[in-house]
Amino acid sequence: MRDVLAELQEWGAAGEEIALATVVETWGSSPRPLGSKMAVTRSGKMAGSVSNGCIEGAVFDEAQKVLKSGEAKIAAFGVADDVAFDVGLACGGHIEVFVQPFQPVHKRLIDMLRADKPATLRTNLVSGEAELISGSARGSELARRDRRVRAGHPDEDWFIEPFRRPAHLIIVGAIHIAIPLHRLAKLMGYRVTVVDARAKFATKERFPDADELVIAWPDEALARIDLDSSTYVVILTHDPKFDLPALRSVLGKEVGYVGAIGSRKTNANRFDALRVEGFTEEQIGRVHGPIGLDLGSRGAEETALGILAEVTAVRFGGTGASKREAPAARA
């Protein structure tokens, strides 16, 4: 939904009639994951993607039919063979796309996402009715991942979509590498906070795209920030008086990623100091140090790319390997 949030706000304010298309089932090498969205207006505007271009034209046509009839529907697409459908997927997979008219519940969801509040949307794929179930025990139980749930009754076919807080990248250390890193992270949709005790480094001129600049010691800054599984912490200070307070502040938290710049020897020294302080091997083992994927270059931009690539792999469960070396199901 966040991929089409700006367009939905703009089109809604303009009074456009809107249809939402959502990937609700995939088999094989589907081009887009569950929950991928495409929005279509009756006037012909489009935003988002359900297939990286393979079937967007056909989904657009289905959306126009839904807007005309007012009835939600499931459209199925697959490889071009006898058992597949009219439009083929170049990757050879099969997907089902649920197309529905934009509803008031979607407007409420947009308001929650704009406020960075977590939410869970449950949509009945038979009736097309949707409801927000966040805050309930059922909502907490279901809000783990996008998935389809069939309850064994013809009318009980649901699609569950959890919308967690936006991924939050915290960069500790406003050094040169942090500049391209914060730009790349914003391009990837992260909320970005830059932390440094040195005011002359953490400036708006150096970090124009940062959502927040915090001039404070790392432990003081991190104590004021909500740290959870949607938080990704990159420590770039390369100075024990900054590095160790930052690591102490996050190792006991369930953050999504912790990485620390420096050589193997530098990180070994940090880890030894943390062991003396009583941190466990499991906690220390969560630190990615040396940080980032090996891209064969030492330039600031390439280093930043390697760091964000590793964060992305951890965030989505990737291997970080070349596609030709990755498992076939992931490639």
C-alpha positions as CSV (number, residue, x, y, z in Angstrom):
1,M,0.0,0.0,0.0
2,R,2.9,2.4,0.8
3,D,4.0,2.1,-2.9
4,V,0.8,3.8,-4.0
5,L,0.1,5.9,-1.0
6,A,0.9,9.3,-2.6
7,E,-1.3,8.5,-5.6
8,L,-4.2,7.3,-3.6
9,Q,-4.1,10.5,-1.5
10,E,-3.9,12.7,-4.6
11,W,-6.6,10.8,-6.5
12,G,-8.9,10.6,-3.5
13,A,-8.7,14.3,-2.9
14,A,-9.6,14.9,-6.6
15,G,-12.7,12.7,-6.3
16,E,-11.4,10.0,-8.6
17,E,-13.1,6.6,-8.7
18,I,-10.3,4.1,-7.8
19,A,-9.8,0.3,-8.0
20,L,-7.2,-1.5,-6.0
21,A,-5.5,-4.7,-7.3
22,T,-3.6,-6.9,-4.8
23,V,-1.6,-10.1,-5.4
24,V,-3.3,-12.6,-3.1
25,E,-1.8,-15.9,-4.3
26,T,1.4,-16.9,-6.0
27,W,2.9,-20.2,-7.4
28,G,6.3,-20.7,-8.8
29,S,8.5,-17.8,-9.9
30,S,6.0,-15.0,-9.4
31,P,7.4,-11.6,-10.3
32,R,6.0,-9.7,-7.3
33,P,5.3,-10.9,-3.7
34,L,2.0,-11.3,-1.9
35,G,0.4,-8.0,-1.1
36,S,1.9,-6.1,-4.1
37,K,-0.5,-3.3,-5.1
38,M,-1.6,-1.6,-8.2
39,A,-4.1,1.3,-8.2
40,V,-6.2,2.3,-11.2
41,T,-8.7,5.2,-11.7
42,R,-11.7,5.2,-14.0
43,S,-10.1,8.1,-15.8
44,G,-7.2,5.9,-16.8
45,K,-4.4,6.7,-14.2
46,M,-2.2,3.8,-12.9
47,A,0.3,3.4,-10.1
48,G,2.2,0.5,-8.5
49,S,2.7,-3.0,-10.0
50,V,1.5,-6.5,-9.5
51,S,3.8,-8.2,-12.0
52,N,6.7,-5.8,-13.0
53,G,4.9,-5.2,-16.3
54,C,3.9,-8.7,-17.4
55,I,0.1,-8.4,-16.8
56,E,-0.5,-4.8,-15.9
57,G,-2.5,-4.1,-19.1
58,A,-4.8,-7.0,-18.3
59,V,-5.2,-6.0,-14.7
60,F,-6.0,-2.4,-15.8
61,D,-8.8,-3.8,-18.0
62,E,-10.1,-5.9,-15.0
63,A,-10.0,-2.8,-12.8
64,Q,-12.2,-0.9,-15.3
65,K,-14.7,-3.7,-15.2
66,V,-14.8,-3.7,-11.4
67,L,-15.2,0.1,-11.4
68,K,-18.1,-0.2,-13.8
69,S,-19.9,-3.1,-12.0
70,G,-18.9,-2.2,-8.4
71,E,-18.2,-5.9,-7.8
72,A,-14.9,-7.1,-6.5
73,K,-13.3,-10.1,-8.3
74,I,-10.3,-12.4,-8.4
75,A,-8.4,-12.5,-11.7
76,A,-5.9,-15.3,-12.3
77,F,-2.9,-15.2,-14.6
78,G,-0.2,-17.8,-15.5
79,V,2.0,-19.3,-18.2
80,A,0.5,-19.5,-21.7
81,D,-0.6,-23.1,-21.8
82,D,-3.9,-25.1,-21.9
83,V,-4.5,-24.8,-18.2
84,A,-3.4,-21.2,-17.8
85,F,-5.1,-18.0,-18.6
86,D,-5.3,-15.4,-21.4
87,V,-2.3,-13.5,-20.3
88,G,1.1,-15.2,-19.7
89,L,3.8,-14.4,-17.2
90,A,7.3,-14.4,-18.7
91,C,8.7,-15.9,-15.5
92,G,6.5,-19.0,-15.8
93,G,4.7,-18.5,-12.5
94,H,1.0,-18.1,-11.6
95,I,-0.6,-15.4,-9.6
96,E,-4.1,-14.4,-8.5
97,V,-5.0,-10.8,-8.2
98,F,-7.9,-9.5,-6.2
99,V,-9.5,-6.4,-7.7
100,Q,-11.8,-4.3,-5.6
101,P,-13.3,-0.8,-5.5
102,F,-11.5,1.6,-3.1
103,Q,-13.4,1.6,0.2
104,P,-13.7,3.9,3.3
105,V,-11.7,1.4,5.2
106,H,-8.8,2.0,2.8
107,K,-9.0,5.7,3.6
108,R,-8.7,4.9,7.3
109,L,-5.7,2.7,6.6
110,I,-4.0,5.4,4.6
111,D,-4.5,7.8,7.6
112,M,-2.9,5.3,9.9
113,L,0.1,4.7,7.5
114,R,0.6,8.5,7.2
115,A,0.8,8.7,11.0
116,D,3.3,5.8,11.0
117,K,0.9,3.6,13.0
118,P,0.9,-0.2,12.5
119,A,-2.3,-1.7,11.1
120,T,-3.7,-5.0,9.9
121,L,-6.2,-5.2,7.1
122,R,-8.4,-8.3,6.6
123,T,-10.2,-8.6,3.3
124,N,-12.9,-11.2,2.4
125,L,-12.0,-12.3,-1.1
126,V,-15.6,-13.5,-1.7
127,S,-17.6,-10.5,-0.6
128,G,-14.9,-7.9,-1.0
129,E,-15.6,-6.5,2.5
130,A,-12.5,-5.3,4.4
131,E,-11.8,-4.5,8.0
132,L,-9.0,-3.2,10.2
133,I,-8.3,-5.6,13.0
134,S,-5.3,-4.0,14.7
135,G,-5.4,-3.7,18.4
136,S,-7.3,-7.0,19.0
137,A,-5.9,-10.3,20.0
138,R,-6.8,-11.7,16.6
139,G,-5.1,-8.8,14.9
140,S,-1.9,-9.4,16.9
141,E,-2.0,-13.1,16.1
142,L,-2.6,-12.5,12.3
143,A,-0.2,-9.6,11.9
144,R,2.9,-11.6,11.0
145,R,3.0,-11.6,7.2
146,D,0.8,-11.2,4.1
147,R,-1.1,-14.4,3.6
148,R,-4.3,-16.0,2.4
149,V,-6.5,-17.9,4.9
150,R,-9.3,-20.3,3.8
151,A,-11.5,-21.5,6.6
152,G,-13.1,-24.4,4.8
153,H,-16.4,-22.6,4.1
154,P,-17.1,-21.1,0.6
155,D,-17.5,-17.6,2.0
156,E,-14.5,-17.8,4.3
157,D,-11.6,-16.8,2.0
158,W,-9.5,-14.0,3.6
159,F,-6.4,-12.1,2.8
160,I,-4.5,-10.7,5.7
161,E,-2.2,-7.7,5.3
162,P,-0.1,-6.5,8.2
163,F,1.3,-3.0,7.8
164,R,4.1,-2.4,10.3
165,R,5.9,0.8,11.0
166,P,8.1,1.9,8.2
167,A,11.6,0.5,8.3
168,H,13.8,2.9,10.3
169,L,17.5,3.1,9.5
170,I,19.6,4.7,12.3
171,I,23.0,5.8,11.2
172,V,25.4,6.3,14.2
173,G,28.3,8.4,13.0
174,A,27.9,11.3,10.4
175,I,31.0,10.3,8.5
176,H,31.5,10.6,4.7
177,I,30.1,7.1,4.0
178,A,26.9,8.1,5.9
179,I,26.1,10.7,3.2
180,P,25.5,8.3,0.3
181,L,24.1,5.7,2.7
182,H,21.3,8.1,3.9
183,R,20.4,9.0,0.3
184,L,20.2,5.4,-0.8
185,A,18.1,4.5,2.3
186,K,15.6,7.2,1.5
187,L,15.4,6.0,-2.0
188,M,14.6,2.5,-0.6
189,G,11.8,4.0,1.5
190,Y,13.5,4.0,5.0
191,R,12.9,6.6,7.6
192,V,16.4,7.8,8.3
193,T,17.9,9.1,11.6
194,V,21.5,10.3,11.8
195,V,23.1,10.3,15.2
196,D,26.4,12.0,16.1
197,A,27.7,13.9,19.2
198,R,29.7,16.2,16.9
199,A,27.4,19.0,15.7
200,K,29.7,20.1,12.9
201,F,29.3,16.6,11.2
202,A,25.6,16.1,11.6
203,T,24.3,19.0,9.6
204,K,21.4,19.5,7.3
205,E,23.8,20.6,4.6
206,R,25.6,17.2,4.7
207,F,22.4,15.2,5.3
208,P,19.6,17.0,3.4
209,D,17.4,13.9,3.1
210,A,17.5,12.7,6.7
211,D,14.2,12.7,8.5
212,E,16.0,13.4,11.8
213,L,19.4,14.6,12.9
214,V,20.2,13.9,16.6
215,I,23.2,15.7,18.2
216,A,23.9,13.5,21.2
217,W,26.1,10.6,22.4
218,P,24.9,7.3,20.8
219,D,23.6,5.8,24.1
220,E,21.6,9.0,24.9
221,A,20.2,9.2,21.4
222,L,19.2,5.5,21.2
223,A,17.6,5.6,24.6
224,R,15.1,8.1,23.2
225,I,14.2,6.1,20.1
226,D,11.8,3.2,19.9
227,L,13.8,0.2,18.9
228,D,12.1,-2.9,17.5
229,S,12.2,-5.4,14.6
230,S,11.6,-2.6,12.1
231,T,14.8,-0.7,13.3
232,Y,18.1,-1.2,11.5
233,V,21.2,0.2,13.2
234,V,24.4,1.0,11.3
235,I,27.4,2.1,13.5
236,L,30.0,4.0,11.5
237,T,31.8,6.0,14.1
238,H,34.9,3.8,14.2
239,D,35.9,5.1,17.7
240,P,35.4,3.0,20.9
241,K,34.1,5.9,22.9
242,F,31.2,6.0,20.4
243,D,31.0,2.4,19.1
244,L,30.7,0.7,22.5
245,P,27.9,2.9,23.9
246,A,26.0,2.4,20.7
247,L,26.4,-1.4,20.8
248,R,25.5,-1.6,24.4
249,S,22.3,0.3,23.7
250,V,21.1,-2.1,20.9
251,L,22.4,-5.6,21.8
252,G,19.7,-6.2,24.3
253,K,17.0,-5.1,21.9
254,E,15.1,-7.0,19.2
255,V,16.2,-4.8,16.4
256,G,16.2,-6.0,12.8
257,Y,19.9,-5.4,12.1
258,V,23.0,-4.2,13.8
259,G,26.2,-3.6,11.8
260,A,29.5,-2.0,12.8
261,I,32.2,-0.7,10.5
262,G,35.8,-1.7,10.9
263,S,38.2,-4.5,10.2
264,R,37.9,-8.0,11.7
265,K,40.5,-7.1,14.3
266,T,38.7,-3.9,15.3
267,N,35.4,-5.9,15.6
268,A,37.2,-8.7,17.6
269,N,38.4,-6.1,20.1
270,R,34.9,-4.6,20.4
271,F,33.4,-8.1,21.0
272,D,36.1,-9.0,23.6
273,A,35.2,-5.8,25.5
274,L,31.5,-6.6,25.3
275,R,32.1,-10.2,26.6
276,V,33.9,-8.8,29.6
277,E,30.9,-6.6,30.3
278,G,28.6,-9.7,30.3
279,F,27.1,-9.7,26.8
280,T,26.3,-13.2,25.6
281,E,27.7,-14.9,22.5
282,E,24.2,-14.9,21.0
283,Q,23.9,-11.2,21.4
284,I,27.4,-10.5,20.1
285,G,26.8,-12.9,17.2
286,R,24.0,-10.7,15.9
287,V,26.4,-7.9,15.0
288,H,27.4,-7.7,11.4
289,G,31.1,-6.7,11.6
290,P,32.9,-6.1,9.3
291,I,29.8,-4.5,7.9
292,G,28.3,-4.9,4.5
293,L,28.6,-7.2,1.5
294,D,31.9,-7.4,-0.4
295,L,31.4,-5.5,-3.6
296,G,35.1,-5.3,-4.4
297,S,35.5,-1.5,-3.9
298,R,36.4,0.9,-1.1
299,G,34.7,4.1,-2.4
300,A,32.2,5.7,-0.1
301,E,29.2,5.2,-2.5
302,E,30.1,1.5,-3.1
303,T,30.6,0.9,0.6
304,A,27.3,2.5,1.3
305,L,25.7,0.3,-1.3
306,G,27.3,-2.8,0.2
307,I,26.0,-1.9,3.7
308,L,22.4,-1.2,2.5
309,A,22.5,-4.4,0.4
310,E,23.4,-6.4,3.6
311,V,20.6,-4.7,5.5
312,T,18.2,-5.5,2.7
313,A,19.2,-9.2,2.6
314,V,18.7,-9.5,6.4
315,R,15.4,-7.6,6.3
316,F,13.9,-9.9,3.6
317,G,15.7,-13.1,4.4
318,G,18.0,-13.1,1.4
319,T,21.3,-14.9,1.2
320,G,23.3,-12.0,-0.2
321,A,24.6,-14.4,-2.9
322,S,24.5,-13.9,-6.7
323,K,21.2,-14.8,-8.2
324,R,22.8,-17.6,-10.2
325,E,24.1,-19.1,-6.9
326,A,20.9,-18.5,-4.9
327,P,18.3,-21.3,-4.4
328,A,16.1,-21.7,-7.5
329,A,13.0,-20.8,-5.5
330,R,14.4,-17.4,-4.6
331,A,16.1,-16.6,-8.0
